[in-house]
Amino acid sequence: MVSILHNWRSRAEALKLESCTLYLACRDPRMPWYARLIGLAVVGYVLCPIDFIPDWVPIIGYLDDLILAPLGIALVIKLTPPQVFQENRERAQELLKNKPVIRAVAVIIIALWLLILGVAASWAYLFFHSSGK
């Protein structure tokens, strides 16, 4: 069980590194325009909360995340000059190694979610309480 978790964690770290590298490479002026366009589309797709196939669809719901994103990343890597990608991978490793932990941002995001849940709960209470009369 521990080796499975370690394997998943290492894959997640590798995906984080590749995504950061891809982002940095897309901002590099030496990157070809077509590779930059595809790279930005892949980054946008990975970060977009809307999937082509919703995750709740059995089995195939995760295929777009497990297949399309890595294929897109592999395509951009192939289209990127090796020197550009290697330099940006080194920059990404430095950024990820030295990234600051910003707890205040986490607190703000959690507070916003709690506020949204509180407003939704009070609206639901008012709606169901007033419809019963």
C-alpha positions, 0 to 999 in steps of 0.5 A: 500500500505504501509503495502504491501511494509513493508511486502516485505521489511521484507521478503527481510531482512529475505532472506538477513539474511538467505542467510548470515547465510547460507554462514557463516554456510557453512564455519563452520567446524562443518557443515556436508560435504553434507549440506555444498555442498548443501548450496554452491550450493544454494548460487551459484544458488541465486547469479548466473545471469543465471537462469534455467528458464529465468525471461522473461518467463511469470509466470514460469520465477520467479518460480525458484527464488520464489520456488527453492531458498527458498526450497534449503535454507530450506533443508540446514537448516534442514541438519544443526545442530541446534546449528551451524545454530543458532550461525551463524544466530547470527553472521549474525545478527551482521554482517548485523547490523554493516555492513559499507556503502561503497559508494566508491564501489557503485561509482566504479560500477556505473562508470564501467557501464557508461564506458561500456555503453559509449564504447558500444554506441561509437561502435554502432555509429561507426558501423552504421555510417560507414555502411551507406557510 
